[in-house]
């Protein structure tokens, strides 16, 4: 039986695929778009990305030829790293540098959290902070994370002198900017129902954030803090190269003096430290019930 016979009203048939205007009408009727323009745009995007990549590689001189030309220097460097220097005095000095690196990373995490978490609360859209205050917090967070740790370290070395103090200040400022962005996004991702329920009771913005948003986001925020600590350890090694203390400073001295066997021992110490910190962080995340990959994926998706 035809549909119009059942209802008494004519039924509008969906256009079928064909050619020309009828093809376009059919694709629009089923929720699609003309395929040819989309395909052209896709291939133009691929072409643009490939052109940009080839242009960048060519302009920076990257290629197999450069590695072949520098093979003698690479061979000298690699051969100079073995065997690593295991002198007891050097190992004691490295142990002290490792402890200093850990102290720098933890201190920077504490200061960064003290500054970054309040900024995250102000930035989070579901907290509904005053617009001017939220914009100011967002701008400050962007500035803090927009300046690399190495540049912050150079500024603080010039201001407070060489040593771990400059490293702590440098990493903490960049950490604060990162935590402000990452933790605000974790707070915005919570279930909105409890938030609205608390808000309907007449609770203030602060009470809503503390009673409805923070309890839901505390696991992921703790995971972000742990991941930031891992980043701080790696950053402390890098900024130490400019005199901000820790293993990085020892690496810089060994490299400038061409002590390659000592450099090999320091590199091994850095690798062992990073692996230990990563493993400890994963264990703590599991105890918190948060997947270890969560903070890593979220960090890459909204890094800025």
N, C-alpha and C positions, 0 to 999 in steps of 0.2 A: 504493500500500500504506500502511495506517495505521501510524504510528510504533510503537504498542504491539505490532503483529504482528511487528516486527523484533526487538525486545528482550525481548518477553514481559512487559514491565512497562507499566502504564498511564502515559500522559504527561499531566502537568498543563498544561492549556491556560492561556495568559495571558488574563486578562479583557479583553474588548473594550470600547471606549468606548460609553457609554450615558448613563444619567441616574441621578441620586440616588447611592446608596451604590456602585453598580456603576461609575459614573464615577470616583469617588474611588479605588476599588480598582484600576481600570485605570491611572490616573495614577501611583499609588504603585508599581504593578508595573513600569512603564516608567521609573522613576526620577524621576518628576515630583512636583509638589505641587499641591494644589488651586489653581486659577488665580484664582478670585475674591478670596480674601484677599490674595494677592500684588498683584493689580491695585489693590485698595483701599488697601493700604499704600503703593504707589508714588504714587498720586494724593494721598494725605495728605501724603507727603513733599514732593511738588511744591508743594502748597498751603502747607505750613509754610515752605518756602524763599521762596516768593513773598511771603507775609505778612511775613516777617522783613525782606526787601529793601525792601518798600514802607514798612514802619514805620521802618526806619533812614533812608531817603531823606527821609521826611516830618519826622522828628525833627531831622535836621541841616539842614533848609531848602534842600535841593538841588533845583533845578528850572530850567526855562527862564525863569520869571518873575524869578528873582533875577539871572540873567545880563542880561535885558533892562533891569532897573532899574539895573544897574551898568555899562551900556554906555558912559556918558560917561567914567567913570573908566578903563575898559579902553581907550577910544580915546585918552585923554590919555597913558596909560602907553605904548601902542604907538607913538604919534607921537613921544613923547619918546626912544624908543630909536634913532631914525634922525635923522641919519646917525651911525654909531658913531664914537666918539672915537679917532682914530688918532695922537694926539700922541706923538712919539718918546719923551718921558720916561715917559708912561703905558705904552707898549709895553715899555720896558725894565723897568718895575716889574712888569708882568704876566709877562714872561719869568722874572724872579726868582721870582715866586709859583708859576709852573708848575713850575720846578725843585724848589722847596720841597715842592710837592704830591707830586711823584714820589718825593722822598726820604722823605716821611712814609709813603707807601703801601708802599714797599719795606722800610723799617725795621720797619713794623708787620707785614708779612708774615714777616720773619725772626723777630721775637720771637714772633709768633703760632704759627709752625711749631715753634719750639723748645719751646713749651709744649703746643700742641695735638696734635702727632704722638705724643709719649709717652702722652698721655691716650687717643688713639685706639687704641694698642696694648693698653692696659689694658682698654678698653671692649669691643673686638672679642671676640665669643663664642668664636671658634675658637682664640684664644690661650690661653684657659682660665686667666686670671689668678685669683688668690684672690678669692673672692666679695666680701669686704669691701673689697678694693682696687678691684675693678671698680665696685662701687657708689659708692665715694668719687669715683673718676674721672668716672663718669657724672654724679654730682651737681654736681661742680665745673664740668664742661662745660656743664651746663644753666644754672647760675648765670651763667657768663661770657657765653653767647650770649643769655640771657634779658634781660639789661640792655642797652638800646640804646646804640649808640656815642655818641649825643648826650648821654645821661645820664652815661656814663663820662667824656666830655669835660668836662662841667660840673664833675664831681668832681675831675678832674686839673687843670683850670684853677684851681680853688680851692686845690689842694694845691701845685702846682709853678709856677703863674703862667701868664700868656699866652704863646703861642708854639707852635712845632711839637712840642716835647717832650710837652706834654699830649696833642696829637693822636696821636702815636705810641703812647703808653701806652693811650689810649682805644681805638683801632682794634685794637691787638694783642690786647687781652683779648677783645674780641668775636670777632676772627678765630680765636683759640685755641679758643673754644667751638664755633664753626662747624666748624673743621677736625677737632676731636675727634669730632664726630658724623658728618660726611661721610666722613672717611677710615676710621673704624671700620666703616662700612657697606660701603665698597669692599673692605676686608680680609675681611669676612665673606662677600663674594660670590665669593671665589676658588674654584678647583676643590679640593674637599676631599681628593681622592685623594693628591696629593703631600704634603699636610699630614699625613694619617694615616700615610703611608709613613715620613716623617721621624720622626713621633712613635713609631712602632713600633720604631725603632732605639734608643730610650731617650733621645732628645734632650730637653733641658730646654725649658721654655716659651719662654725667650729665643731658644734656638737654632732652635726650630720657627718662631718669628715671623720671624727673620732669614733662614733658609734656605728656607722653604717658602711663607710667606705674603707677606712683603715683595717677593720677586722677581716674584710673579704680579701684585701690586697696584701696582707702582711706576709703571706708565704712567698708570693712572687717578688715582693719588695726585698725580702731577706735574700732571695736568690740573686737579685740584681746587685745587692751589696757584696755578696760573695764573688760574683763575677767581676765586679769593679775592683775587688781586692786582687784578683788574678791579674787584671790589667795594670794595677798599680805596681805589682812586682816587676812586670816586664818594663813598665815605664821608668821605674827607678834605676834599672840597669842602663837604660838609654841615656837618661839625663845625667847620670853619674859621670858620663864621658866628658861633660863640660865642667866638672868639678863639684857636682852636687852630692858627693859621697857615695858610699856603698860599693858594690861590685863594679859598677860602671866606671867609677874613678880608677879603680885598679886596672881595669881593661884598657882605659885610655893611656895610663902610664906604660903598661907593658907594650902596647902597640906603638907608641911614640918612640920607645927605646928599642924596638925591634927584638923584644924578648919573646920569641914565638913559642918556645917550650912553656914559658910561664903563661902565655896567652892561652895555650891549649888547656892547661889546668883550670884557668879561670872560666873558659868556655864550658868545660865539663861541670864546674860548680854551678854556673848559671842554669844549665840544662837540668841538673838534678834538683835545684831549688824550684824551678818552674813546674817540673813534674810532681814534686811533693805538694806544692800549693794547689795545683789542679786536682790531684787525687783527693786531698783533704776537702776541697770545695765540693767535689762531687759527692763525697760521703755525707757532708752536712746537708746538702740539698736533698739527698734521699731521705735523711732523717726528718726533714721538714715536709716531705711528701710532694716536693716539686720536682718535675723532670729536669735533669741536668741540662738538656738541650734547650729548655724553654727560654732562659735568659739569653743564651747565645743567639738563637733565632730571632728573638725580639730585638736584640741589640743591632743585628745586621739589618733588620727591616726598617728601622727608623733612626739610624745613625745620622747625625747632622752636626 
